[in-house]
Amino acid sequence: MTTVISHFFNEEYLLPWWLEHHKNMFDHGIMIDYNSTDRSVEIIKRICPTWEIIRSRNQFFGAREIDSEVMDIEKLLSGWRIALNTTEFLIGDLSIINKPRSSFNYGYVGEEVIYGIGIPVSVMVDLDNVEPVYDVPLVSQKTDGIHYAEGGFDYRKGRLLHNKPGLMYPVGRHYKYTTEDLMILWYGWSPYNQRLIDRKLQIQDRMPLSDKQSGLGTSHLRTQDELNAEYETFKKQSRSLTKDINKLL
């Protein structure tokens, strides 16, 4: 059994691509709704009608509270699971989990072994600014960015695919990577258009004051001018990742 978990708030722009990409990769999906006011829930029900949609118990996007909710859901699951954001597209062959368990000795919690796979993240950056279409996979249309081995991992740490129900995540749920057989494409800067910019800006008004004061989630507190400046910096470091992506598709 493989399960993907994701939390969302007004993600109707990226969700059609994200759901189509993952729906046949995982046996099940659990989507945590942070009181979306757009068509996100409708889109999930249409594309993945058997997946669960759970109303979040949290009013705000608090980093610790998000992780706590994900961990509580994971405690009820069996098999392998991973928590991904709507901007994160996993590629590669998940049959890797059928290798001997000793292959995934990631670390320990006390004296108990964690069997997990740390997956690297490459940062996707829009170099052509061509508006993508929904009837073609996003991972086939937007293939430029910064490969994790060339510095992209410094901008976006990895995720953990694991099979431990009671795993306690560090804040942000990011991990070092242990495999090159899987990769996550983080569409944080692609497609770079007003819809993606608005997506980035909408979270800052839904963050608790405690996070802002403690320095958590600072990536959500930038202005549009600051986002544009950071995007231009990433563009200079980017190249085509088509060959790297096609190796795993």
Secondary structure, DSSP 4 states (H G I P E B T S, - for coil): -EEEEEEESS-TTTHHHHHHHHTTTSSEEEEEE----SSHHHHHHHH-TTSEEEE-S-SS--HHHHHHHHHHHHTT--SEEEE--TTEEEEE-GGGGGS-GGGGEEEEETTEEEEEEEE-EEEEE-SS-PPP-TTS-HHHH--EEE-GGGTHHHHS-BEEEE--TT--PPTT--B----SSEEEEEEEESS-SHHHHHHHHHGGGGS-HHHHHHTTTGGGS--HHHHHHHHHHHHHH-EE-HHHHHTT-
